[in-house]
């Protein structure tokens, strides 16, 4: 619904409470929005008078956005699927609780279980938090099994309380710690920006949401990259450029000495330790690594 002419327009935005909360607030900070939250408050403050925030569990976000209680929200694609919510997914942000990556809902059984493939679950009991997703998966494989909702600590329910589980994982470490073996990936998911369909038809709200997404994507793009600035003699420029895996072509600028140029580029932070010695060997000088706040592509 459009804002009344007499009221200041606001985008009602859901911030995920729980495992995504800290990572989301940090992402907003890097994008330029400061979100502050009291220890017992579900109404965070944000330094933007055009945004009104509410802290909502990721599992419930999609249905509140669908109903219009929220204009938009950030949650997992998995919870959109699980709740069958009719919302618009405007963007995907590849971050989770521990790292910049997607998560997987996996079908897992005890390490010593004789079960090797989904059809071996016929007639078995599966514990999971995503009942709908699991039932759809079983139907796709023609398997009839009992799916029970798990309130948490799902990994410890096998084999005493269930034959298998469907659980979310980023690294697989918790599954290994509980001596579980993955049979299959049920669903791959990432964090998504969702919007109420009526709100997305409101020009002001849609533009506000898209501008927010632009800045969040810029912060995401910069999260794993750094800038490199260096000087090189023109005779050695080709050798230096051959070392650099650039986001696009590096920027090359003339220096006061016409025999030298400055090279400015962006690379993945993870390769800096391999690249710098090679740049030095290629006769680059004055190499400076600097952090990035946003990259708007």
N, C-alpha and C positions, 0 to 999 in steps of 0.2 A: 504494500500500500504506500502511496506517495505521502510525504510529509505535508501537513497543513502549511499554507502559505505563511502563517504567523509564527510557526515553530522553526527553530534551527534544525536543519536536516541532520540526521544521525544514521549511521550504519550500526545495527545491533549485531555484534560479533561474538561468537562463542569461542572461548579459549579452552583447550582440552585440559581437564584436571586429571592428574594421575601420571602415568609414565611419560607422556609427551609434554607435560606442563613445563618443566625446566628448559627443555630444548626449544620449545615454542617461544617462550619469553625471551630466551637468549637470541633466537633468530629475529624477533621483532626489534630487539635492541640494536642488533647489527644492521637492520634495515632502516633504523632511525626513529623507532617508537619505543618509548619507555613505559613498560607496564609494571605497576606496583601493586602488591597484594599483601593485605594484612594476614596475620596467622590464622584468623578464623573467618575471613571474608570470602564470599563467593562473587563479589562484585569488584573486580580489579579496577584501579584507576589507570588511565592512559593519557599521555600528554597530547591528545588530539581531540578537540571539542566536537569533531564530526564522527567520532567512534564511541560507542557505548559497549563495554565489555561485560561478559558474564562467564564465570567459570563453570564448565559443564563436563561431566565425564564423557570421554571419547565414545564410549559405547552408546550413549544416549543422544549424542550431538545431532545425528542425521534426522532423527524424528522430530526434534525441536526446530530444526531448520525447515523440514518439510511442512510442519504445522504453521510456520510463520512467527512462532514465538521468537525466533532469531532470524535475521536476514541472511546471515552467513556464518560459517564456522570452519574450524580446522579439526579434522579427525582422520581416522584411517579409512582407506578404501574398503577394508575388510568389514568395518562396521556399517558402511553404506549398504554393502551386499547383504550382511547379516540381518539388518532391519528392513530390507526391501524398500528403503526410503526413496521417494520420487523427488530427487534434488538434482541440481545442475552441478557437475564437477568441473570447476573452472581451471584448476591447475593442480599439478602434482609436485610435491616437495619431497625429495628423496632424503629424508632424515628420520631417525627413530630415537629410542631412548639412549642408546649407547654410541651410535656412530651414524655417519652419512650413508645410509644404505636402506634398501628395502627389507621387509621382514617376510618370513614364510610361515604359514600355518602348515604343519606337517603331521602326517599320520605316523605314529611311533608305537613300538611294542618293546617289551623287555628284550634285552640282548639275546637271551637264551630261548626266546619264543620260537616255535616251529613255523609261525606265520611269516610268509615271504612276499606276499602280494595282496592287493586289496581283496580279491575274491576269497582269501582265506579267513576273512572276517565274517563270513556268513554265519548268522545266528549268535554273534558275539556281542559284548557290551563295550561301547566306546564312550569315554568321558571327555567332555569338551565344554568350553565357554561359547563356542560358535555352533550351536545346534543346527540352525538352518543351513549354514554352509556345508556342514558335515553330511547332513541328510541329502543335500543336492549332489554332493560328491559320490556318496554311496549309490544313489539312483543312477548316476551316469555310468557306474561300473556294474549295475545290475546286482547289487549286493543288498541283502536285507539284514540289518543289524539294529540293536537297540542303542539309541544315542541318548545319553544322560547329561543334563546340564551340570557343569562343575563350577562351584563357587570360588575355586582357587586351589593352589597347590596341586594342580592336576597331575604333575609328574609322579607324585608319590602314590597315586591311586591304582597303579598297576604293580603286580598282578592281583592283589587282594580284592580290590573293589571294581576293577574293570580289566578287560582283556587288552585294550589299546586306548590311546588318547589321540586327540587332535589338539596340538598346542602350538603357540606362536614362538618363533625363535629368530634371533638375529645372528648369533654366532654358533649355536648348537652346543655351547658349553654346559648349559643346565641339563640338557638331555643326556649328554655324555656322563655328567656327574651322577645322574640317577640311573645309569646303566641302561639307557634306552637306545633303540636302533630305529632309524627313520626308514619307513617303507615307501613313502611317496610324499610329494608336495601337493597339498590340497588347494592352496591359494597363495599367490604372491601379492603382497600389499605394500603401499606406500602412503605417506601422509598426503591428504588432499584438501584443497580449499573448496568447500561446497557452498551453494547459495540457493536460497528459496527461489522457486521458479517465478513467482509473482514479483519478488524483489528484483530479480535479474531483468525484469521487463521495465523497471523504473530506471530512467536514464541516469539520474543522479547517483542512485545506489550502485548501479552497474559500473559507472565510471569510477566511483570511489573504490569499489572492490578491485577493479582492474589496475588502478594506480597502486593499491596496496600490494597486489600480486606482483606487479613489476618490481617494486622495491624489495620484496621478500625473495623473489627469484635472483635479483642482483646480489643480495647478501649470500644466498645459497651458492651462487656461481663463484663468489670470492672466497668461500670458506676453505676450500682446499687448494687455493692458488696463491702465488706470490708474484710480485713484480721484480724484474731484474733490470738494472741499469749498469751499463759498462761502456768503457772507451776502447777503441781498437784502431790500429793503423789501417788505412785503406788496403794496403797490400795483404793484410791478414783477415780482412772482412769475410771473404768467402769461407775460410776455415772456421771462423766463429759462427757464422750463420748455419753451417752444416751441423753444428753441435746442438743448436737451439730447436726444441720442439715447440713452436709458437702457437698461441691461441689463434692468431692470424699472422700475416706477415709482420715481422718486427718493425718498429718505428726507428728509422735511421736519420739522425740529425747531424748537420755540419757543426764542427767546433771552430774555435778561433784559429787553430792551426789547420789549414786546408788538407793536410796529410792525414788528419784524424777525424773520426766520426764517433758519435754516441749512439748506442743501440739500447732501445727500451722495449721490453717484451714481458709477457705473462706466461708462467709455466706452472705445472702442478708442483705443489710443495714437496710431495713425496720423492721427486726426482732431483731436487736441488743438490743433495749430497753427491749424486753421481755427475751432475752437470758442471758444478763449479770447478772441480779439478780439470775437466776437459776444456773448459773455457780458458783457464789459466795456461794450459798446455798449448792452446791455440793462440796465445799471446794477447788475450784480453787483459785490460788493466782497469783499476778503479772499480771493481765489481761491487755493486751495492744490491743487497736483497731488501725489499720493503714489503710490509703487509698491505693487504687490500681490504677495503670495506665493502665495496659493491662492484660488480661487473654487469653492466646493462648491455645485453647483446642485441 
